[in-house]
């Protein structure tokens, strides 16, 4: 049985010193990925590089800074990028397919289902899906993570056996190794803490938009969906295969969580919350550690206006978000019954289900 993997390659790994697309690097990754396909893997490639590939072609002296300039460069560069991939993979007897996605596609359950079906058919036929954000129409995505988050969402969607994020550094360090000779490489991570995010710091390369922090946040999303992650460097033949066999030049992020069903992926990562519910410590423990549903007795506050069937965020009394779920009450109803037992709540409002959020429609974050 083929293993589905998602490989994300950032702009810094695809461009030359002058900022343009480096065809030799494209050929290197094509050879590496084609070799994995020959070994029975079913990869998906999430690629950056459209802006970097296009800005010189329309007469820009350097990488653009303004959004409309980036969008213009991406409009030209996406075709050039796919042409380079098509030619490079054709030399290895492989066919590539372009898929452009935005965050809005993931928010719409119908659209992302169609995308999933298309990806599944491409993999079944031995083609390589090449996925990028639709930069020309997606303003927010150009400022977010250099496709890191996108790669994690795709990895969760296809239930990948691993997400491989290729960057220009060989993993996560305790400090910036370019500035601190005592910085120590972190070989393995099994939980992403606030301290780890602090260590990740800001952007690394000037070529891409994503730094190590966005990669760590992407790893967190993938891990919550049950997908282990590798973040590191690949520049020599065989490096991608080593990354998949726990011998790569980078940091491994392990998870013991199970794959999330598509519905829970939508609740946790793609839905737009319509409000927030504040709950007490007992309810936090029941939801996060006890696998229980949220009952009215644990509710301590409500913000926003929502209706039954909406997705809401749930936070502790300190305001820290602990997860999302589908609520069974309207906001005004929840205000009326906050802190009450199920029996007392039923006397005040008429609802079909006693749980505020049922555990089957809850995702802890």
N, C-alpha and C positions, 0 to 999 in steps of 0.2 A: 504493500500500500504506500502510495506517495505521501511524503510529508509536505504539508503546505507551510511555507515560510514567507515572511515579508522582509524585504531588504530596502532600507531607506538610504539614499545617497544624497548628501548635501552639496550645495554649490561649491564649497571650498575643495571638495574632492573631485570636482569635474572641470575646474577652470585652470587656465594657465596664469602665469605671473602677471600678465597684462589685463587679466579680468575676463578674457574671452573663453569660449569653450575649447577645451583641450581634447582633440579627437583621439590622441593616444590614450588618455585616461578613459574615455568612453570605450575604446576597444579593449582595454584591460578589464573593465568591469563586465563587458559583454562576454569575454572569454571565461571569466570566473563564473558568471551566472550560467552560461551555457554548459560548463563542466558540471555544475550542480544538477542541472536538468538531465544530463547524461547519466548521473548517478541515482536518478529516481526522485529528486526533489521537485516540488511544484512551487516555484517562486513567484511572488508578485514584487514588482519594483516600484517603489514610491520615490520619485525623483524630483529634485530641485534643479535649477539651472536655466530656466527659460529666460529670466531677466538677464542673467550673465551672458547667455548665448546671443541675445538680441540687441543689446544696447549699442554695440559697435556697428552693427549692420545698418542702423538708422542714424549714424553720424554723431553719436554721443561720445565725448572724449573720455568719460569715466562712468562708473556705475551710477545710475540715477538715484536721486534722493527723494524727489517728489512723487506722490502716488500716481498721478496721471502719466508721468514719465516712465515709471516702472511698468504701468499697464501697457503702454505703447511698446516698450522693449519686450515685454512678455508676449505680446501679440505676434511680434516677429520671431522672437526666440523660441517659442513653443514649436513652431514648424521646423526650425533648424535643429532643435534638440531631438525631435522625433525622427527627422531624416538621418541624423547621426546614429541614433539607436537602431533604426531600420537597417542601415547599411552594415553596421558593426555586427548585429546578430545574424543577418543574412549570410555573412561569411562563415557562420557556425551552423547554418542550416536551420535557424530558428526564426519564427514569426513573432512580431511584436504587435500589440494593440494599444491604442491610446484611450485612456479614460480620464476625463477631467471632472473633478468633484469640488464641491464647496461645503461649508458647514451646513448650509441650508438643506443640502441633499440628505445629510444624516438626520436632520431634524424632522424630515418628512418620511414617515414609515413606508409609504408606498414607493417613493423614489429610491430609497436606499435598498428596499427589497428588490427592485428592478436591477439596480447596480450589482447587487449580490448575485442574482441569477445570471447576469451577463458574465461576471467574473468566473463563476462556477463553470459555465459553458466554455469559456476560453481556456481554462485550466484543463478541462476534460479533453479538449482538442489539442493540447500540447503547446498552446500559444503563451506568450509572456505578457500579462497585463502590465502596462506602464502607466502609472497613476500620478497625476499632478493636480494641484489646486488650479481652479480656473481663475488665474490671476487677473485676467482682463476685466472681470466683472465683480471680483471679490475684494473689496477694499480692506476689510479687517484681516483677511488671511495673509496679506502681504506684510503685515506687521507682527504676525504671530508665528514664531517657532520654526520657520523655514521647513515646513511640512512635517515637523516632528510629531505634533499632535495627530495630524492626518494619518501618519503611518501607524500610530497606536490604535486609532479607531478602525483602520482597515484590518489590522492584525486581530482585533477582537471580533470584527464582523465575520472573518473567514475562519476563526478559531485556529489561528496559526500555531505551529509547534514552537516557533521562536520568532521574535522580532529582532532584526539585526540593523542597528543604526550606525552607519559609517560616518566618521568625522575625521578631522585632521589631527586629533590627539589620541593617544593610546589608552583612553579610559579616564576615569574620575580620580582626581588627586585630592589630598587633604588641603592643598593650597595650589595656587597657580605655579606650576613647575618652571615657567619661564621667568618668574620673579623670585621664587624661593627655592633654593637648592635643596632644602630639607623637606620639600613636599613629598609625601608618601602616596604611592598608588594604592587605591582601594580595589582589591581583586574581586570581591563578591559582596553583594548587598541583598539582604532578605526583607528589609523594611525601609521605606523612605520616610525619614524624619525631617522636622524643620531644620535641624542642624545640617543634614545632608543637603537640603536645598540652599542653605546659607553658603556651604562650601562650594556649591556649583557656581555661584557668582553670576556674572553677566555674560554678555556675548563674547565669543572667542575670536572668530574670524571676521574680517571686514567684508569678505565676499558674500557670505550668506547673512540671513536675518536672525538665525537662531544660534544661541550659545548653549553652553552645557546645561544651564538651568532648564531650558525648554526641553532638552533631551531627557533630563531626570523627570520632569513632569509628564512627558510622554511615557516614560517607563512606568510611572505610577499608574497611569490609565491602563496600560497593557497588563500590568500585574493584577490590578483589580479585576480584569477580565479573564484571568487565568493564563496569561501568555508570558513566559519568561523572556528576558531581554538581554541583548549584548550591545554595549556601546563601545566603539573603539575604531582602530585604524585598519585599513586594508590597502596595501600598496604593492605587495609582492605576490607572485603566483602561489595559489594555495591558501591565501589568507582567509578568504571567505569560508572555505571548507573547514579550516581550523576554528573559525569563530563558531561554527555549528557543532563542533566536537569538543567544546570546552578547552580549546588550546589557543584561542584568539588573543590578539594584542589589544586588550581592553578590559572592561569591567562587566561582570555578569550580575544580572538582577534576577533572583530566584523568587518563585511564588509557589505556595501550596494550595492556592485557591483554584476552584473549578471554573471552567468556561461559563460565562454568563449567557443565559438565553437572550435571543435578539430583543425580546420585549424589555428585559432588565437593562440591556445595553442602552436602549432608547431612553428609559427612565433616568439612568444614571449619568449619561454622557451627552445625549442629543436633545432632550426635551428642554423646553423653556419654562422654568418654574414661575408660577403665578403668585407666589407668596411664601411666607415662612412661618413655621410653628416652633415655638420655644418649648422645650420639655425639661423635666427635672432629672436629677442624676439617676434615679431608679429606672426611669423610662429609657434613658441612654443605655444603661447596662442591659436592659431587657432587649432593646433593639439590636445593639451592636454585638453583644456577647451571648445573649440568651436565645437568639433566634425567634423572638416573640414579636407579636404585632403591637402597634401603638394604640393604647386605650385612652379614653377621655381623662382618666385620673392623672395621667402623666403630663398633661398639657398645662403650661403655665402662661403662655402668651401667643398672640396671633398678629401677624403683620400682612398687609396686602389684602386684596379682594379676590377670592377664588370660589370655585363651585365644585360639586362632586364630580370626580373624574379628572380634575386638573392635577398636574404635578406640582408639588410644593417642596421646598427645602425644609429640612429639620435641623435645628441647632440646639446646643446646650444652653444653659443659663448664662454662660459667658459670651454667647453669640457666635460660637464656633460651629460651622456647618458640619454635621456628621453624616448626612446622607440626603436622599431624595425618595419620594414615594407618591403614589396616586392616592389622593385624599377622598374619603367617602362623605365628608361633610362640607357644607358651604362655610365660608369664613364667619358669617354672622352666627351660624349654628354653633360653631366651635367656641366662639367667645362666650356663648350662653351656657355651655356645659363644661368648660375648662375646669379640671380638678375633680369632677364628679365621677362616681362609679357608673358602670354601664347601666345598671338599673335606674339610677337617678337621672342619667342622661336621657334615657328612653321616655321618661315622664315629661321632659321639657321639649324635645324635638323628635320628629318622626323621620327616621332614616332606615334604609333597607339593611345595612350592616352595622353592627355595633362598633367595630374597630375604626379608629380614625384613619389608620393606614394598615392594611393587612400585610403580613410579612412576605406574601407572595408578590406584592407590588411595591417592594421596598429594596433599595440598594444603599448599602453603607459605603460612605466615601472616606 
